[in-house]
Amino acid sequence: MDLELSAEQEDLAASARQFLAAECPMALVRRVVEEGKEPDDLWSAMVALDWPAMAAPEANGGIGFGQVELAVVAEELGRVLAPAPFLSTATQFVPAVVEAAGPEQLDTFVGAVASGAVGTLAVAEAGGRVDVADVAATASPVDGGWRIEGEKHDVLDVGRADEVVVAARLPGTSGEEGIGLFVVPRSELDVRLVHAIDATRQVGTARLDGVVVPAGRVLGEPGAMGEVLRAVLQRATAALCAEMVGTSQAIFDIVLAYAKEREQFGVKIGSFQAIKHKLANMYVALEAARATAYFAAAAIDEDDERRQVAVWMAKSSAGDCQKLMAQEGIQCLGGIGYTWEHDMHLYVKRQKAQAALLGSGAEHRARLAAHLGLS
């Protein structure tokens, strides 16, 4: 498996970084945090670049890119704390549609995303645990469609989404059996946004009180979508890990630049052995997180039998990295790291929110340990 980016992927990373430097300065991020409103112009600019549907087939309005390209863009978005619904749309909603939809549904839903629609995925139940076997919302057949009952938590960008793919369980089923995927208009949901630690991104709860989903909005065969949902969660988690790497890289860059400029006792603090050790540990954790994130993306693209293990490893490593970066990022900056005026707290808050999405690093490590027979 080749873990080096191709020339085209390197160009994609460079162009994404250049675009975001112009379109998503920190002043924009701070305005979102202080005013509580995401900028439509940034998302429109991403739509113009075909980013939302970049991993969808070209025949349906996408670009046909793979998971590695998604990771490349997600990393650059994480680096600048981009306040846009890219993860929810491009790495959650679109993969669910591509993995499960029929030809007409692909044209309808992917075409809408390519034109600027926002989508998201609702899987997590109470407590935030994300696993196929834990789906508790129910889907019962009725005339002309399915009635959905339940409540979904930690739904990314749910207040801004046009469409939501909801995972629900058929009556009388358990475990990974009986899972269905249903595309529900956000207007049909009772949405309550959460006052999250990361104010650059929407997270909320969606209640489904007897929402009836027409047959044309059912993805695949109801009751047989367990494996499909698992594949979608793998893609979404791998992309999230790449975004976590980008945010971690930004923190490392800030600390490194500060260590080269700040003086104590007449010398740069970067010359102190204690600071050197901190930066060395941060760099090792960052590179480990980056390597496992891209290994997971490559394993998904190649449909490698290790893809699930790779995703567990990636989220575990990204979780370890963010914990270290958040701690050292503030500590190395001293008192200024705690202030509102400095940008460090925005990166730390994004990292803490990333760590909790789609299962914590500890949860993924526990699943990996169980898979290896270690628990």
C-alpha positions in Angstrom: 0.0 0.0 0.0 1.5 3.3 -1.1 1.1 5.9 1.7 2.8 8.7 -0.2 0.5 11.3 -1.8 0.6 11.4 -5.6 1.5 14.5 -7.5 -2.2 15.2 -8.1 -3.0 14.8 -4.5 -0.1 17.1 -3.5 -1.5 19.7 -5.9 -5.0 19.3 -4.4 -3.5 20.0 -0.9 -1.6 23.0 -2.1 -4.6 24.5 -3.9 -6.9 23.8 -0.9 -4.4 25.6 1.4 -4.2 28.5 -1.0 -8.0 28.8 -1.3 -8.6 28.6 2.4 -5.9 31.1 3.2 -7.8 33.6 1.1 -11.4 32.6 1.9 -11.1 31.5 5.6 -8.9 33.8 7.6 -9.0 33.7 11.4 -11.0 36.9 11.4 -13.8 35.0 9.7 -13.6 32.2 12.2 -13.8 34.6 15.1 -16.8 36.4 13.6 -18.6 33.1 13.5 -17.7 32.4 17.1 -18.8 35.8 18.3 -21.9 36.2 16.1 -23.0 32.6 16.0 -23.8 32.5 12.3 -21.9 30.4 9.7 -20.8 32.3 6.5 -22.7 31.3 3.4 -20.0 32.8 1.1 -17.4 30.2 2.3 -19.7 27.3 1.6 -20.7 28.8 -1.8 -17.0 29.0 -2.7 -16.5 25.4 -1.8 -19.5 24.4 -3.9 -18.0 26.3 -6.8 -14.9 24.0 -6.4 -17.2 20.9 -6.4 -15.9 19.9 -2.9 -19.2 18.8 -1.4 -19.7 16.0 -3.9 -16.0 15.4 -4.6 -16.3 11.7 -3.6 -19.4 11.0 -5.6 -19.4 9.4 -9.1 -18.9 11.8 -12.0 -22.1 10.5 -13.7 -24.1 11.8 -10.8 -22.5 15.3 -10.6 -19.5 14.4 -8.4 -15.8 14.4 -9.2 -15.1 10.7 -8.5 -12.3 11.3 -5.9 -11.5 8.7 -3.3 -11.1 8.7 0.5 -7.5 9.9 0.3 -8.6 13.1 -1.5 -11.3 13.6 1.1 -8.6 13.3 3.8 -6.4 15.8 2.0 -9.1 18.5 1.9 -10.3 17.6 5.5 -6.8 18.1 6.8 -6.6 21.6 5.3 -10.0 22.5 6.6 -9.0 21.4 10.1 -5.9 23.5 9.9 -7.9 26.7 9.5 -10.9 25.7 11.6 -13.2 26.2 8.6 -16.8 26.9 9.7 -18.4 25.0 6.9 -20.6 21.8 6.7 -18.0 19.9 4.7 -17.6 16.9 7.0 -21.3 16.4 7.5 -22.0 16.7 3.7 -19.0 15.3 1.9 -17.9 12.6 4.4 -21.2 11.5 5.9 -24.2 12.3 3.8 -22.7 11.7 0.4 -21.0 8.4 1.3 -24.3 7.1 2.7 -26.1 7.9 -0.5 -23.4 6.5 -2.7 -23.1 3.3 -0.7 -26.8 2.6 -0.5 -28.9 4.6 -3.0 -30.4 3.5 -6.3 -29.6 5.3 -9.6 -32.5 7.8 -9.4 -31.7 8.6 -5.8 -28.1 9.2 -6.6 -29.0 11.7 -9.3 -31.5 13.4 -6.9 -29.5 13.7 -3.7 -25.9 13.9 -5.1 -27.1 16.4 -7.7 -28.6 18.6 -4.9 -25.4 18.5 -3.0 -23.4 19.4 -6.1 -25.7 22.5 -6.3 -25.1 23.5 -2.7 -27.5 21.5 -0.6 -26.2 20.5 2.9 -26.6 17.0 4.2 -25.7 15.1 7.3 -25.9 11.7 9.0 -27.9 10.9 12.2 -26.6 7.7 13.9 -25.7 8.4 17.5 -28.2 7.6 20.2 -28.5 8.9 23.8 -25.0 9.0 25.4 -23.4 9.7 22.0 -22.2 6.2 21.4 -21.9 5.5 17.6 -22.1 1.9 16.6 -24.3 -0.1 14.2 -25.4 -2.5 16.9 -26.5 0.5 19.2 -29.1 1.9 16.7 -32.3 2.4 18.8 -34.5 4.6 16.7 -37.2 2.4 15.0 -38.7 2.2 11.6 -42.1 0.6 11.1 -43.8 0.0 7.7 -46.9 2.1 6.9 -48.9 2.7 3.8 -46.6 4.3 1.2 -43.5 4.4 3.4 -42.0 4.0 6.9 -42.7 5.7 10.2 -39.6 6.7 12.1 -39.6 7.1 15.9 -36.7 8.1 18.1 -34.1 10.7 18.9 -30.6 11.2 17.4 -27.8 12.9 19.2 -24.5 14.7 18.2 -25.8 15.3 14.7 -23.3 17.5 12.9 -24.7 20.7 11.2 -28.2 19.5 11.8 -29.5 23.1 12.0 -28.2 23.9 8.6 -28.8 20.7 6.7 -31.4 20.3 4.0 -31.4 16.5 4.2 -30.6 14.0 7.0 -29.8 10.3 6.5 -31.3 8.6 9.6 -30.3 5.2 10.8 -33.2 3.3 12.3 -34.0 -0.3 13.3 -36.9 -2.5 12.1 -39.1 -3.8 14.9 -38.1 -7.1 16.5 -34.5 -6.9 15.4 -31.2 -6.5 17.4 -27.5 -6.1 16.9 -26.4 -5.4 13.4 -29.5 -6.9 11.9 -32.6 -5.0 10.8 -30.9 -1.6 10.1 -32.4 0.8 7.6 -31.3 4.2 6.2 -33.9 6.9 5.5 -33.4 10.3 3.9 -35.5 12.8 6.0 -35.9 16.5 5.2 -34.6 18.5 8.1 -37.8 20.4 8.1 -39.6 17.3 9.3 -37.3 17.0 12.4 -37.6 18.6 15.8 -34.1 20.0 16.0 -32.5 21.4 19.2 -29.0 22.8 18.8 -26.5 22.1 21.6 -24.4 24.9 23.2 -21.1 23.1 22.2 -17.6 23.9 23.3 -16.7 24.5 19.7 -18.7 27.5 18.5 -17.4 27.2 14.9 -19.5 24.2 14.2 -23.2 23.2 14.8 -24.1 20.1 16.7 -27.6 19.2 17.8 -30.3 16.7 18.6 -32.9 15.6 16.2 -36.2 14.1 17.4 -38.4 12.0 15.1 -41.9 11.9 16.4 -43.7 9.6 13.9 -42.1 11.1 10.8 -43.3 9.2 7.7 -40.6 8.7 5.1 -41.9 7.9 1.5 -40.6 4.8 -0.2 -38.6 6.9 -2.6 -36.5 8.2 0.3 -35.5 4.8 1.6 -31.9 3.9 0.8 -31.3 0.3 -0.2 -33.2 -2.5 1.4 -34.7 -1.7 4.8 -33.3 -4.1 7.4 -30.2 -5.0 5.4 -28.1 -1.9 5.7 -26.0 -2.9 8.7 -22.8 -3.5 6.6 -23.5 -0.4 4.5 -23.8 1.8 7.6 -20.6 0.3 9.0 -18.8 1.3 5.8 -20.2 4.8 5.9 -19.1 5.3 9.5 -15.6 4.1 8.5 -15.4 6.8 5.8 -16.8 9.5 8.1 -14.4 8.6 10.9 -11.3 8.4 8.7 -12.1 11.9 7.3 -12.6 13.2 10.8 -9.2 11.9 11.8 -7.6 13.7 8.9 -9.3 16.9 10.1 -8.0 16.3 13.6 -4.5 16.0 12.1 -4.9 19.4 10.4 -6.0 21.1 13.7 -3.1 19.4 15.5 -0.7 20.7 12.9 -1.9 24.2 13.3 -1.3 24.0 17.1 2.2 22.6 16.6 3.0 25.4 14.1 1.8 28.1 16.6 3.9 26.6 19.4 6.9 26.2 17.3 6.8 29.8 16.0 6.3 31.1 19.6 9.2 29.1 20.9 11.4 30.7 18.2 10.3 34.2 19.1 9.7 34.4 22.9 12.6 35.2 25.0 13.3 34.6 28.7 16.6 35.3 30.5 17.9 36.8 27.3 17.5 33.7 25.1 14.7 32.1 23.0 12.7 29.7 25.0 13.1 27.2 22.1 16.6 26.7 23.4 15.4 25.3 26.7 15.6 21.5 26.9 12.1 21.3 28.5 10.6 23.0 25.5 12.5 20.9 23.0 11.2 17.8 24.7 7.6 19.0 24.5 8.0 19.9 20.8 9.6 16.5 20.1 6.7 14.7 21.8 4.2 16.8 19.9 5.8 16.1 16.6 6.0 12.3 17.2 2.3 12.2 18.2 1.4 14.4 15.2 3.2 12.2 12.7 1.7 9.0 14.2 -1.8 10.5 13.9 -1.1 11.6 10.3 0.3 8.2 9.3 -2.6 6.2 10.7 -5.2 8.6 9.3 -3.9 8.3 5.8 -3.4 4.5 6.2 -7.1 4.3 7.1 -8.0 6.4 4.0 -5.9 4.2 1.7 -7.3 1.0 3.2 -10.8 2.3 2.5 -9.9 3.2 -1.1 -8.4 -0.2 -1.7 -11.1 -2.0 0.2 -8.4 -3.6 2.2 -9.6 -6.2 4.7 -7.8 -4.2 7.4 -10.0 -1.1 6.8 -12.0 -1.4 10.1 -8.8 -2.0 12.1 -7.2 0.9 10.4 -10.1 3.3 11.3 -9.9 2.1 15.0 -6.2 2.8 15.0 -6.6 6.2 13.3 -9.2 7.5 15.8 -7.2 6.2 18.8 -4.0 7.8 17.5 -5.8 11.1 16.7 -7.3 11.1 20.1 -4.0 10.7 21.8 -2.5 13.4 19.6 -5.3 15.9 20.3 -5.0 15.4 24.1 -1.3 16.1 24.0 -1.6 19.1 21.6 -4.4 20.7 23.7 -2.4 20.4 26.9 1.0 21.4 25.5 -0.4 24.0 23.1 -1.7 26.1 26.0 1.1 25.3 28.5 3.9 26.2 26.1 2.3 29.6 25.5 2.1 30.4 29.2 -0.5 33.0 30.3 -1.2 34.2 26.8 -2.5 30.8 25.8 -5.5 31.2 28.1 -6.6 34.5 26.8 -9.5 35.2 24.4 -7.4 37.4 22.3 -5.0 34.6 21.3 -6.3 32.0 18.8 -5.0 29.0 20.7 -8.3 28.4 22.6 -10.2 28.2 19.3 -8.0 25.3 18.2 -8.2 23.6 21.5 -12.0 23.8 21.6 -12.2 22.4 18.0 -9.9 19.5 19.1 -12.0 18.7 22.2 -15.2 18.6 20.0 -13.5 16.5 17.3 -12.3 14.0 20.0 -15.9 13.3 21.0 -17.5 12.9 17.5 -18.1 9.4 16.1 -16.7 7.8 19.2 -13.8 8.8 21.4 -10.3 7.5 21.0 -10.8 5.4 24.1 -13.9 3.7 22.6 -12.1 2.9 19.3 -9.1 1.5 21.2 -11.4 -0.7 23.3 -13.0 -2.0 20.1 -9.6 -2.7 18.6 -8.6 -4.5 21.8 -11.7 -6.6 21.7 -11.1 -7.5 18.1 -7.5 -8.6 18.9 -8.7 -10.6 21.8 -7.1 -8.4 24.4 -10.2 -7.7 26.5 
